[in-house]
Amino acid sequence: MGRSVARVGQRIWLSSDDESRALYSSDGGLTIQEVTIPNLSRDIKAAEGNGVIVLLSSKIQGSVFTSYAIHSTNGGQSWSSQVIY
């Protein structure tokens, strides 16, 4: 079951109950694939420019709140993440 939708141009991400798993479409929803994206949570925001896709996501574990910048430089085929605070 999805939790959040982020869209930039023709790219769409739908987060799921299984964190780090998402549904992804690069063609406006005509085709959809399941992807694993590190540190993705149920609430996502997306931006894209100069060939880079950036997703912002936050997780709460116990009382610790951590935000991540997750990015791809190859059209969403692979992802890396880093803590931003």
N, C-alpha and C positions, 0 to 999 in steps of 0.2 A: 504494500500500500504506500503510495507516495506521500511525501510531506511538504515538499517545496519545489517550485518550478522556477528556473532561471533561464532567460532567453537573451541571446545577443545575435542579431541578424537571423540566419537560418539555423543556428545551433541552439538546441534545447536540452536542458538537464532536468531530470525529475528524480529527486532524492527518494530514498526508500526507508522502511523501518530497519533494514539491515545496514547500519552505518558503514560507510566506505563503498557501498554498492549503489549504483545509480542506473537509470535508463538514460540513453543519450541518442540524440538525432542530430546529424550534421546537415540534413536537407529539409528542415522545417517540419519534421514529423512524418515524412513519407516512409522512411525506414527507421527502425529503432533497434538499438543494441544495448545489452547490459554491459556495464564497465565497472571496474574497480578503481576507485580514486582515493589515494591515501588521505586520511584525516578528514574526510567528508562527513558532515553531519546532516541532520534533517533540514536545517535552515541554510540555504546557500544563496550567494549573490555572484553574478558573473560579469566580466568585462573582457573585451578583446580589442587588440590593436597591434599593428606591426608584426603580425604572425604569432602573437602570444595570446593564449587564453588564460585568464586569471579567475579563479574561484575563491571567494572568501567564505570561511566556515568557522564555527565556534563549537567547542565541546565543553560540557560540564561533567567532571568526574568527582563525585563527592562534593567538596566545597571549592574545588579548583576549576577556574574558568580559563580556557586557553583558546586563542584565535589563531587561525592558520591562513596563510596565502598559499594556494595550490595552483601550480601553473603547468602549462604544456606549450611546447614550442613546435610540435609536430601535428597540429590539428586534432588533439585529443587522443592520440594513439598511446602516449605514455605521459605520466604525471609525476611531479615531485612537489613536496610541500615543505614549508618552514614555519616555525612559530613566529607570529608577529607581536604578540603580547599575551 
